[in-house]
């Protein structure tokens, strides 16, 4: 229940801070330097001893933020894109492409 409440609160906060998408009126473009976006712990809430700390709840929150934009570039993506796959399964975004800025930091545009 806490996860759903957190998502509702996040959605309300985003509604207040990010303009709504309006076809033929605006184009919302964002960039996000997301730290170590790679693997995830396949639990709704990671424990203190879990590694990585990013869990399924985090993926839902990330998807909630990303879907507010028409185009968003995500930086600091790891080679293991397990967390990205989880986000795409939320069906809120479409992956446009991956550009490797250098060998350790791919750059995603969704």
Residue, then its C-alpha position, 0 to 999 in steps of 0.5 A: x500500500x505504501x508504494x501506491x501511496x508514494x506513486x500517487x504523491x509523486x504524480x501529484x507533485x509532478x502535476x504541480x511542477x511539470x507542465x502538462x503535455x499539450x499537442x501542438x502547444x508545447x514540447x517537453x524535453x528533459x535530460x536526466x543524469x540518473x546515477x548508475x542506471x543498470x541492474x535492479x533488485x527484483x523486489x518492491x522494496x530493497x533491503x539494507x543489504x541488497x545490491x543494487x538499491x534500485x528496486x521495482x518501486x524505483x522503476x515505477x517512480x522513474x517511469x512516472x517521471x519519464x512519461x511526463x516528457x515528450x523526449x528525455x535523454x537519460x545519462x549514466x546508463x550502465x552496460x547492464x540495462x536490466x532496470x531499463x528493461x523493467x521500465x520499458x515493460x511499464x509501457x510508458x515510454x518508447x526507446x528511440x535510441x542509445x548513443x554511447x558517449x564513451x565506453x562507460x556512459x551510454x546515453x539514452x533517448x526515450 
